[in-house]
Amino acid sequence: MTAPYILYGMPLSLYTGKVRSYLRKQGIPFEERAAGSTYFREKIAGKLGRWIIPVVETPDGTLLQDGADIIDYFEAQGGRRYPAVPTDPLMRAVAHLFELYGGEGLLRPAMHYRWNFDDDNMPFIKNEFCVGMSPQEAATMGDQFFEAASSRMKGAMGFFGVSKASIPVIEAAYSDFLRLFDAHLEHAPYLLGGVPSIGDYGLIAPLYAHLGRDPNPSSLMKKIAPRVWRWVERMNAYDQSASDYQDYEKGFYTPETMPQTLHTLMAFVAEDYLPEIRAHVGFANKWLSAHPGIKGGTLGLKEPGERIIGKAKFNWRGIELETAVMPYRFYMLQRLTGAVKGMDAAAQAAVRTMFAEAGLEAMLDLKTDRRVERKNNLEFWGEASP
């Protein structure tokens, strides 16, 4: 019997991991199909206007692209086993923060640990690329496909600030994150308590596909953060999978019950990601000012599928980095800032206080001069203000 939903992705795809985890945890029946196949390239990517994953095809043939939008689609239907968005305003803001950080802020270690450890990783990664193709195509085109893809991705490391100079800092920062997250998971099986949130789904993207499966970083995770490794397993289980916990918060934390370890993780995000997203917003606003004629509904780039408008420099942990500026990140940032602006005055004040204590209040005020919207599975600039 054909599953009512079809997930097009790849086992080693970072963003596919976010959607797969959500579908499993929610008990939504689906079938996963190869995104490297000719069928996907010609039929699915052709409809989308670019090759990009993950994609969910609904029973009526509608195509949904992008992990956040796919989760929103299912959450809007209601009746989910574990609603992914907390009702408490403060916890909702924290969930959006880690959805942003997981999907965007952890890309630096994800790229480094995948592509800079060939002796450990390469046989596994090559096989996994072929798993993402149809068996017939893998047998005839696998080597060619892998060589092209791996060369492109290794070249892309620089877009995320990975270089010989930055590697020691990347490794030290990532180890700090693992230890902090491991300590936090002593209290409950998920980021915000007893059920997974959009924060967990944001984090699982890099922590599963790149950092929890590839041989070198997987070994590191098991060595210094065994609770994080268990969380990775748990996030891919169809049930609660929390037999290693006894007494814990059964739902989401409240501001009164959230442990200090969560505040500590938020402070880590302030140091690790705030400088980058602030620099990107500043670059984007200067770029928009220099391109006043861009029409709403486009990104102002040559091709609709292009995602990078330039590079921004910033100081990160004592070194200078230059990373690619992608409007999609502003779309994810707007999920956080928009959620906070939609709260009543008391809740907004409470969120600001909590974020200020973590050194994150500035993130709540970051805003591009034009919104980034998504329609027909593409992101674009909204209309300019009159």
C-alpha positions as CSV (number, residue, x, y, z in Angstrom):
1,M,0.0,0.0,0.0
2,T,1.4,3.4,-1.0
3,A,2.0,5.8,2.0
4,P,-0.2,8.9,1.9
5,Y,2.8,11.2,2.1
6,I,6.1,10.8,0.1
7,L,9.3,12.3,1.5
8,Y,12.0,13.0,-1.2
9,G,15.4,13.3,0.4
10,M,18.6,11.5,1.2
11,P,19.9,9.8,4.3
12,L,22.9,12.1,4.5
13,S,20.9,15.3,3.8
14,L,21.0,17.7,6.7
15,Y,17.6,19.2,6.2
16,T,15.9,15.9,5.2
17,G,16.8,14.8,8.7
18,K,14.7,17.5,10.2
19,V,11.6,16.5,8.3
20,R,12.1,12.7,8.7
21,S,12.4,13.1,12.4
22,Y,9.2,15.1,12.6
23,L,7.2,12.7,10.5
24,R,8.4,9.8,12.7
25,K,7.8,11.4,16.0
26,Q,4.3,12.5,15.0
27,G,3.4,9.0,13.7
28,I,2.6,10.4,10.2
29,P,2.8,7.5,7.7
30,F,5.2,8.3,4.8
31,E,7.4,6.7,2.3
32,E,10.9,8.0,1.6
33,R,12.1,8.0,-2.0
34,A,15.5,8.9,-3.5
35,A,16.0,12.5,-4.5
36,G,19.0,11.6,-6.7
37,S,16.9,9.8,-9.1
38,T,16.0,10.8,-12.7
39,Y,12.3,10.9,-11.7
40,F,13.0,13.5,-8.9
41,R,15.2,15.6,-11.1
42,E,12.8,15.7,-14.0
43,K,9.4,15.5,-12.4
44,I,9.7,17.0,-8.9
45,A,12.6,19.4,-9.2
46,G,11.2,20.5,-12.6
47,K,8.0,21.6,-10.8
48,L,9.9,23.4,-8.1
49,G,12.2,25.3,-10.4
50,R,15.4,24.0,-8.7
51,W,16.9,20.8,-7.3
52,I,16.4,21.1,-3.5
53,I,15.5,18.8,-0.7
54,P,13.6,17.9,1.4
55,V,10.3,17.8,-0.5
56,V,7.0,16.2,0.7
57,E,4.4,15.2,-1.8
58,T,0.9,15.2,-0.3
59,P,-1.8,12.7,-1.3
60,D,-3.3,15.2,-3.7
61,G,0.0,15.9,-5.4
62,T,0.9,19.2,-3.7
63,L,4.6,19.7,-3.2
64,L,5.9,21.1,0.0
65,Q,9.5,22.2,0.2
66,D,11.6,23.4,3.2
67,G,11.6,21.8,6.6
68,A,10.0,24.8,8.5
69,D,7.2,25.1,6.0
70,I,6.6,21.3,6.0
71,I,6.3,21.2,9.8
72,D,4.0,24.3,9.7
73,Y,1.8,22.5,7.2
74,F,1.3,19.5,9.5
75,E,1.0,21.6,12.7
76,A,-1.8,23.6,11.1
77,Q,-3.8,20.5,10.7
78,G,-3.9,19.9,14.5
79,G,-4.2,16.6,16.3
80,R,-0.5,16.0,16.3
81,R,0.9,13.4,18.8
82,Y,3.4,15.9,20.1
83,P,2.6,19.5,19.1
84,A,5.9,21.0,18.2
85,V,5.3,24.6,19.1
86,P,5.0,25.4,22.9
87,T,2.0,27.5,23.9
88,D,3.9,29.3,26.6
89,P,5.3,32.5,25.0
90,L,8.8,32.2,26.6
91,M,9.2,28.6,25.6
92,R,7.9,29.3,22.1
93,A,10.6,32.0,21.7
94,V,13.3,29.6,22.9
95,A,12.0,26.9,20.5
96,H,12.3,29.3,17.6
97,L,15.8,30.3,18.7
98,F,17.1,26.8,18.5
99,E,15.3,26.0,15.3
100,L,17.2,28.9,13.8
101,Y,20.5,28.0,15.5
102,G,20.3,24.3,14.6
103,G,19.5,24.8,11.0
104,E,21.9,27.7,10.4
105,G,24.3,28.2,13.3
106,L,25.7,24.6,13.3
107,L,26.5,24.5,9.6
108,R,30.1,25.4,10.2
109,P,31.0,22.2,12.3
110,A,28.7,20.2,10.1
111,M,30.6,21.1,6.9
112,H,34.0,20.8,8.6
113,Y,33.5,17.4,10.2
114,R,32.0,15.9,7.0
115,W,34.5,17.1,4.4
116,N,37.8,17.4,6.3
117,F,38.2,13.8,7.5
118,D,38.5,11.8,4.3
119,D,40.3,8.8,5.8
120,D,37.5,8.3,8.3
121,N,34.5,9.5,6.4
122,M,34.9,9.1,2.7
123,P,34.0,5.4,2.1
124,F,30.8,5.9,4.1
125,I,29.9,9.2,2.5
126,K,30.4,7.8,-1.0
127,N,28.1,4.9,-0.3
128,E,25.5,7.2,1.2
129,F,25.5,9.4,-1.9
130,C,24.7,6.3,-3.9
131,V,21.9,5.4,-1.5
132,G,20.3,8.6,-2.4
133,M,20.0,7.5,-6.0
134,S,17.9,4.7,-7.6
135,P,19.8,1.4,-7.5
136,Q,20.1,1.3,-11.3
137,E,21.5,4.8,-11.5
138,A,23.8,4.2,-8.6
139,A,25.4,1.3,-10.4
140,T,25.9,3.2,-13.6
141,M,26.4,6.8,-12.5
142,G,27.3,6.6,-8.8
143,D,31.0,7.5,-9.1
144,Q,30.4,10.4,-11.4
145,F,27.6,11.7,-9.3
146,F,29.6,11.5,-6.1
147,E,32.8,13.1,-7.6
148,A,30.8,16.1,-8.8
149,A,28.8,16.5,-5.6
150,S,31.7,16.0,-3.2
151,S,33.9,18.5,-5.1
152,R,31.1,21.0,-5.1
153,M,30.4,20.6,-1.3
154,K,34.1,20.7,-0.4
155,G,34.4,24.0,-2.3
156,A,31.4,25.3,-0.5
157,M,33.0,25.0,3.0
158,G,34.5,28.5,2.5
159,F,31.0,29.9,2.3
160,F,30.4,28.8,5.9
161,G,33.8,30.1,7.2
162,V,35.7,26.8,7.3
163,S,39.4,27.4,6.7
164,K,42.7,26.2,8.0
165,A,42.8,29.2,10.3
166,S,39.3,28.7,11.7
167,I,39.3,24.9,12.1
168,P,40.8,24.8,15.6
169,V,38.2,27.4,16.8
170,I,35.4,25.5,15.1
171,E,36.4,22.3,16.8
172,A,36.7,23.9,20.2
173,A,33.4,25.6,19.9
174,Y,31.6,22.5,18.8
175,S,33.1,20.5,21.6
176,D,31.8,23.1,24.1
177,F,28.3,22.9,22.5
178,L,28.3,19.1,22.8
179,R,29.2,19.2,26.5
180,L,26.7,21.9,27.3
181,F,23.9,20.1,25.4
182,D,24.9,16.8,27.1
183,A,24.7,18.4,30.5
184,H,21.3,19.8,29.7
185,L,19.9,16.5,28.6
186,E,20.5,15.1,32.1
187,H,17.1,16.7,33.1
188,A,14.8,15.5,30.3
189,P,14.8,13.6,27.0
190,Y,14.3,16.7,24.8
191,L,15.5,20.3,24.6
192,L,12.4,21.8,26.2
193,G,11.3,18.9,28.4
194,G,9.4,15.7,27.8
195,V,8.3,16.2,24.2
196,P,10.2,17.3,21.0
197,S,9.8,20.9,19.9
198,I,10.7,22.8,16.7
199,G,13.9,23.5,18.6
200,D,14.8,19.8,18.6
201,Y,13.8,19.5,15.0
202,G,16.2,22.4,14.1
203,L,19.0,20.8,16.0
204,I,18.6,17.3,14.7
205,A,19.2,18.4,11.2
206,P,23.0,18.8,11.6
207,L,23.4,16.6,14.7
208,Y,22.0,13.6,12.8
209,A,22.9,13.8,9.1
210,H,26.4,15.1,9.4
211,L,27.5,15.0,13.0
212,G,25.7,11.9,14.2
213,R,26.1,9.6,11.3
214,D,29.4,10.4,9.6
215,P,32.1,8.2,11.2
216,N,34.5,10.8,12.6
217,P,32.0,13.2,14.2
218,S,29.8,10.3,15.3
219,S,32.7,8.9,17.3
220,L,33.4,12.3,18.8
221,M,29.8,12.7,19.9
222,K,29.7,9.2,21.5
223,K,32.9,9.9,23.3
224,I,32.2,13.3,24.9
225,A,28.4,13.6,24.7
226,P,26.7,10.2,25.1
227,R,23.4,11.8,26.1
228,V,23.4,13.8,22.9
229,W,24.0,10.6,20.9
230,R,21.0,9.0,22.7
231,W,19.0,12.1,21.9
232,V,19.9,11.6,18.2
233,E,18.6,8.0,18.4
234,R,15.5,9.2,20.3
235,M,14.8,11.9,17.7
236,N,14.7,9.2,15.0
237,A,12.5,6.8,16.9
238,Y,8.8,6.5,16.3
239,D,8.0,6.5,20.1
240,Q,9.1,8.4,23.1
241,S,12.2,6.3,23.5
242,A,12.9,7.7,27.0
243,S,13.3,4.6,29.1
244,D,16.6,6.1,30.4
245,Y,14.6,8.8,32.2
246,Q,12.3,8.4,35.2
247,D,11.1,11.7,36.6
248,Y,11.0,14.5,34.1
249,E,8.8,17.2,32.8
250,K,6.1,15.4,30.8
251,G,5.3,18.3,28.6
252,F,7.3,21.4,27.8
253,Y,9.2,23.3,30.5
254,T,7.6,26.5,31.8
255,P,9.7,29.6,32.7
256,E,9.5,28.3,36.3
257,T,10.7,24.8,35.6
258,M,13.3,25.3,32.9
259,P,16.8,24.3,34.2
260,Q,19.8,26.6,34.3
261,T,21.4,24.4,31.7
262,L,19.0,25.8,29.1
263,H,20.0,29.4,30.0
264,T,23.6,28.3,29.6
265,L,22.9,26.9,26.1
266,M,21.2,30.2,25.2
267,A,24.3,32.1,26.3
268,F,26.4,29.8,24.1
269,V,24.2,30.7,21.1
270,A,24.7,34.4,21.8
271,E,28.5,33.9,21.5
272,D,28.4,31.4,18.7
273,Y,25.8,32.8,16.3
274,L,24.6,36.3,17.2
275,P,27.8,38.0,15.6
276,E,27.1,36.2,12.3
277,I,23.4,36.8,11.9
278,R,23.9,40.5,13.0
279,A,26.6,40.9,10.3
280,H,24.4,39.2,7.8
281,V,21.4,41.5,8.5
282,G,23.7,44.6,8.3
283,F,25.1,43.4,4.9
284,A,21.6,42.7,3.6
285,N,20.4,46.1,4.4
286,K,23.3,47.8,2.7
287,W,22.8,45.4,-0.3
288,L,19.1,46.3,-0.5
289,S,19.9,50.0,-0.3
290,A,22.3,49.6,-3.2
291,H,19.6,47.7,-5.2
292,P,16.5,49.8,-4.8
293,G,14.9,48.6,-8.0
294,I,14.5,44.9,-7.0
295,K,11.0,43.9,-7.6
296,G,9.0,42.2,-4.8
297,G,8.6,38.5,-5.5
298,T,12.2,38.0,-6.5
299,L,15.6,37.9,-4.8
300,G,17.1,40.2,-7.4
301,L,19.5,37.5,-8.6
302,K,20.1,36.0,-12.0
303,E,18.3,32.7,-11.4
304,P,15.3,32.1,-9.1
305,G,17.1,29.2,-7.4
306,E,20.1,31.2,-6.4
307,R,20.4,31.7,-2.6
308,I,23.5,33.8,-1.9
309,I,23.6,37.6,-2.2
310,G,27.2,38.1,-1.1
311,K,29.5,37.6,1.9
312,A,29.8,39.4,5.2
313,K,32.8,39.7,7.5
314,F,32.6,39.6,11.3
315,N,34.6,38.7,14.4
316,W,33.9,35.3,15.7
317,R,35.6,34.0,18.9
318,G,38.6,36.2,18.3
319,I,39.1,35.6,14.6
320,E,37.7,37.2,11.5
321,L,35.3,35.1,9.4
322,E,33.6,35.8,6.1
323,T,30.5,33.8,5.3
324,A,27.8,33.7,2.7
325,V,24.7,35.8,3.2
326,M,21.5,33.9,2.4
327,P,18.1,35.5,2.6
328,Y,16.6,32.2,3.8
329,R,18.3,32.8,7.2
330,F,16.3,36.0,7.5
331,Y,13.2,34.0,6.8
332,M,14.0,31.8,9.8
333,L,15.0,34.8,12.0
334,Q,11.6,36.3,11.2
335,R,9.9,33.2,12.7
336,L,11.6,34.1,16.0
337,T,11.1,37.9,15.9
338,G,7.6,37.6,14.5
339,A,6.5,35.2,17.2
340,V,7.7,37.6,19.9
341,K,6.0,40.6,18.3
342,G,2.8,38.7,18.2
343,M,2.8,38.3,22.0
344,D,1.1,40.6,24.5
345,A,3.2,43.3,26.2
346,A,3.9,41.3,29.3
347,A,5.1,38.3,27.4
348,Q,7.3,40.4,25.2
349,A,8.9,42.0,28.2
350,A,9.5,38.6,29.8
351,V,11.1,37.2,26.6
352,R,13.3,40.3,26.4
353,T,14.4,39.8,30.0
354,M,15.3,36.2,29.4
355,F,17.1,36.8,26.2
356,A,19.0,39.8,27.7
357,E,20.2,37.6,30.5
358,A,21.7,35.3,27.9
359,G,23.2,38.1,25.9
360,L,20.6,37.6,23.1
361,E,18.3,40.5,23.3
362,A,19.9,42.2,20.2
363,M,18.7,39.2,18.1
364,L,15.1,40.2,18.8
365,D,15.6,43.6,17.1
366,L,17.5,42.3,14.0
367,K,15.4,43.1,10.9
368,T,16.1,43.4,7.2
369,D,14.6,46.4,5.5
370,R,12.5,44.1,3.4
371,R,10.9,40.9,4.6
372,V,11.8,37.6,3.2
373,E,8.7,35.7,2.1
374,R,8.2,32.2,0.6
375,K,5.7,31.2,-2.0
376,N,5.7,28.4,-4.5
377,N,8.6,26.9,-2.6
378,L,10.9,29.8,-3.3
379,E,12.1,32.6,-1.0
380,F,12.0,36.2,-2.2
381,W,12.1,39.8,-1.0
382,G,8.7,41.3,-0.1
383,E,7.6,44.6,-1.5
384,A,9.6,47.7,-0.6
385,S,8.0,50.1,1.9
386,P,6.6,53.2,0.2
